[in-house]
Amino acid sequence: MSSAIEISNVTFAYEDKTVLENISLTIEQGEFSAIIGPNGSGKSTLINIMVGLLTPNSGSVRIAGHNIGYLPQRSFAFNQAFPADVKEVVSMGLYTKVGLFRRLKKSDWGKVYDTLGLVDMLDYKDKLIGHLSGGQQQRVFIARALVSDPQILFLDEPTVGVDAKSQQALFDLLEKLNKERGITIVMVTHDVWVITDKVNRVICMGNGHIYPNCSLDNMDAHMLSELYGYPIKLESHVHRS
Ligand SMILES: Nc1ncnc2c1ncn2[C@@H]1O[C@H](COP(=O)(O)OP(=O)(O)OP(=O)(O)O)[C@@H](O)[C@H]1O
């Protein structure tokens, strides 16, 4: 396996507030990893550094492959009256490739429809984006991030505002994209207990540290409480014979 992302000794501060200090992390191609940690621990900051939206104060970031997809946090929290339909929203993911003022070709629309099929939203292609549920909107935004065939997909809290059933379906979709298309996925999430059987790896952030291989099975209530910043009680399963 060769690495998709190599972060070496990265330090980042917002003005005088240091959020990441000397962080190193390697993610292999084909991995599906989840980044977890309490509010304010720097998860979004790290993703923004990985996608190149923020520049570290020191250290280096190397991304293999020239094509990445990014689903920012709360991307569904846009103006619900936004007058675009589903196929137009997905086609926006091609604008960096075709240029903002060029018309999409027939083959580009073919790609838009194929991608909508992949996320199971083709039947909704002519619907206004504001008329869809939170889970359906997230599928459309995932399609927008996927339409340019990225090798790596970054998602920041993709299930916020999505009901439990649709959450599970979204994680199933990501698992399919990872397993069947070989897309490397890096996802920030709070749904710790839902994702453990889906991802190859859990990366924990907290107290200014990064734990690149954080097995939840091995964590006790004390460690989880430290990570989340509030007391966590683990209930043991009662075994009845
Ligand atoms: N633009 C900014 N300017 C100044 N401080 C910021 C800025 N963005 C984030 N911060 C601060 O940096 C720290 C890390 O923020 P970040 O959003 O990366 O954390 P997070 O782990 O993603 O949190 P959450 O789980 O709440 O999304 C927080 O203390 C936050 O207040």
The ligand as a MOL file (V3000), in Angstrom:
LIG
                    3D

  0  0  0     0  0            999 V3000
M  V30 BEGIN CTAB
M  V30 COUNTS 31 33 0 0 0
M  V30 BEGIN ATOM
M  V30 1 N -11.5930 30.9570 11.9600 0
M  V30 2 C -11.2370 30.7660 13.2370 0
M  V30 3 N -10.6540 31.7690 13.9310 0
M  V30 4 C -10.2640 31.6010 15.2200 0
M  V30 5 N -10.4330 30.4530 15.9090 0
M  V30 6 C -11.0060 29.4170 15.2700 0
M  V30 7 C -11.4480 29.5220 13.8980 0
M  V30 8 N -11.9740 28.3310 13.5230 0
M  V30 9 C -11.8840 27.5160 14.5970 0
M  V30 10 N -11.3070 28.1700 15.6350 0
M  V30 11 C -11.0150 27.5940 16.9630 0
M  V30 12 O -10.0900 26.5240 16.7900 0
M  V30 13 C -10.4310 25.4160 17.6020 0
M  V30 14 C -10.6040 24.1870 16.7350 0
M  V30 15 O -11.7550 24.3700 15.8980 0
M  V30 16 P -12.2590 23.2390 14.9060 0
M  V30 17 O -13.4630 23.7710 14.2160 0
M  V30 18 O -11.1270 22.7560 14.0740 0
M  V30 19 O -12.6620 22.0650 15.9350 0
M  V30 20 P -13.5910 20.7970 15.7130 0
M  V30 21 O -12.9070 19.6850 16.4530 0
M  V30 22 O -13.8390 20.5780 14.2690 0
M  V30 23 O -14.9140 21.2180 16.4650 0
M  V30 24 P -16.4650 20.7870 16.2250 0
M  V30 25 O -16.5670 19.3560 16.6600 0
M  V30 26 O -17.2010 21.7150 17.1320 0
M  V30 27 O -16.7750 21.0000 14.7640 0
M  V30 28 C -11.6780 25.8290 18.3860 0
M  V30 29 O -11.2870 26.2470 19.6590 0
M  V30 30 C -12.2460 26.9780 17.5880 0
M  V30 31 O -12.9030 27.8830 18.4230 0
M  V30 END ATOM
M  V30 BEGIN BOND
M  V30 1 1 1 2
M  V30 2 1 2 3
M  V30 3 2 2 7
M  V30 4 2 3 4
M  V30 5 1 4 5
M  V30 6 2 5 6
M  V30 7 1 6 7
M  V30 8 1 6 10
M  V30 9 1 7 8
M  V30 10 2 8 9
M  V30 11 1 9 10
M  V30 12 1 10 11
M  V30 13 1 11 12
M  V30 14 1 11 30
M  V30 15 1 12 13
M  V30 16 1 13 14
M  V30 17 1 13 28
M  V30 18 1 14 15
M  V30 19 1 15 16
M  V30 20 2 16 17
M  V30 21 1 16 18
M  V30 22 1 16 19
M  V30 23 1 19 20
M  V30 24 2 20 21
M  V30 25 1 20 22
M  V30 26 1 20 23
M  V30 27 1 23 24
M  V30 28 2 24 25
M  V30 29 1 24 26
M  V30 30 1 24 27
M  V30 31 1 28 29
M  V30 32 1 28 30
M  V30 33 1 30 31
M  V30 END BOND
M  V30 END CTAB
M  END
